[in-house]
Amino acid sequence: MPGALAARYSGRLTDRYGPDTVNIVGLASAGIAFVVFVFAGDSVVALVIGCNLLGYGTTSAQIVNQTRIFTGPAALRARLNTVYIFALFASGAIGSSIGLALLEAHGWTVMVWEKMAFLAVEALSLTVHSVRQRRTSGVQNSAETGPCVAVGRPVGKGG
């Protein structure tokens, strides 16, 4: 719960620093959570810390992604949100199924490493997106990042 409560500030951080920065922070938070899980052993305190870090990371990412959707073109918002929520639940179901199979076959540590592999794929995707965005010579595509409603400037610009 504390992780989810901390994520409520992710919208403000997105307005101030841009969605990619907040996604990086969320990704790092989830990555640290899985490192904690690898070394947690039987420590309930470590598991609580890891769960809060994971909750913060995933909730922040969802807030940022929905900010991108709802600041995009009005005609696409509902369809984009439908695709996003479907992908969110489908990927969660697939990751959980793979994780459960690995947990039963190989134990906790292997399952956590699988989750870290998924995070690595996400980090690669975020990196590719950031590089492509920078190559567009600073021109923001509103379907990707949209205008920042609260501040009135394109999201993704620092400062």
C-alpha positions, 0 to 999 in steps of 0.5 A: 500500500505505501508503494501505491500511495507514493505512486500518486505523485507520478502524475506530477512527476510526469508533468515536470520531468516527462513520461520517459523519466518517470518510466525509468524511475518506475522500471528501476523501482521494480528492478530493485524490488526483484533484486530484493526478492532474490536476496530476501530469503525468509525475511518478511521485512525484505519481502514487504520492502520489495512488494512496496517497490514493485507496487510503486514501479508498476503503478507509476508506469500505468499512470504514465502510460495512461497519461500518454493515452488521455493526452493524445488525440480525442478520437483515439483515446477510447480505442488506445485505452482498450488496447492498453488495458487488454495488453496490460492484463494479457501480459500479466496473465502470461507472465504469471503463468510462466512465473508459476511454471518456473516456480513449481519447476525450479523455485523462487530464484529462477522465477524472480530471474524470469521477472527480471528478464521481462524488465530487461525487455521493457528497459530495451523497449524504453531505450529504443523509444527514447532514441527514436524520439530524440532522432525526430529532432525534438518534434513530439508526436502527440499520439506518443506523448501528447501535450501536458495538460497540467503545464501546457507544454509537450510531455517529455521535456525536462525542467 
